[in-house]
Amino acid sequence: MGRSELRRRLEEEMARLPIVQYEFFPTDTLTFSPRVRHICETECPQYNTTWACPPAVGTVEECRARCLAYPQALLLVTMAEVEDAASLSCTLPTRAAHEEITRRVCGVFRSAAVPHMALSTESCAICPQCAWPEAPCRHPDRMFPCVESHGILVTDLAERFGLSFLAGPGLVTWYSLILYRPAGGGL
């Protein structure tokens, strides 16, 4: 499949979905920072509890190398109305819809046989109890590691593409990043 055909199929699928914004860009413009990982280690309750988060995803340097092995990226942004965007009990239930959107867009890459890797929101929530570290991930084909777990500054992406990271007290913004390797170069 040619690059323009892949982009056409992606945009057709995304037009059917409640995506607020999407952006195609080269992965070598991503900003990686060990500060993001420090926040994971010191502030996130998911740290060291799941395959989708550090330390299971590897070091920031390993994550950077894995991401840059894919020359192109597609940023997906959705928003959900919530009672209180500062409350995890209000925001987390809206995450499943965003993850399903990410899965549908990944399906276009999969059907086109385009190598890709998706990073998404927070931590994986597929299993009630993650197998980490005793056993391998039960659903590696469905699990999306967290964007921030890879040391990627999501706030930098939001600023670069004119998105408000904090959209307001009644809105939560969800981001996914699909990294891919199209045949014949960029998209």
Phi, psi and omega in degrees: 000132179287162182300316182293326177292318178298313181298320179300313180296318178299312182293326175297315180295315182294330179294336179275353187249155179281060178268128181284320181201150171219152181217135171262137179198162178283142182293337181290359175261000176293145176256120177254139181215132175296339177300322180297317179295323178300319178297319176303311184294323188260339186237341186265128179290348180274349181304131178063029179233354187208154176294342183275355187230168175292153000276357184301328183282349181103179180288165177301321180295319177295319178296317179301313180299318179297316180294316183287351173291345175253117186285342184237155179223151173233118177267129176245134180231128172234162176227150178225141175280134179221162178292319182213109183292344179272355183256118177300327180294337176272321187278318186302323178298340180275351183293325184302321179295320178295318180297322178294321176299316178300317178299318181295318179292321176299328178300327177293315177299315182297314182293336178268003181058039178262119178301133183206163176217129181254138172241143184218220194268149171041234181237159179298143179229024182291311182262143176300327177223118180294149179283349180299138352262004186289330185214164178296161176302134180284337185224059183297337179281344182247343185278130175249117173299157180288139178305310183295332180300337180270005178082013182276131178279099179294326178298327176295318178296317180300314180295316182299323184257015174070034179254144175273117181298320175249100188281345180148170185294339182249014181228138172245136180254128179246139181237141168229151179232119177251116180264139184210164182234089181286151176293133175079017174111207187286173182250000000 
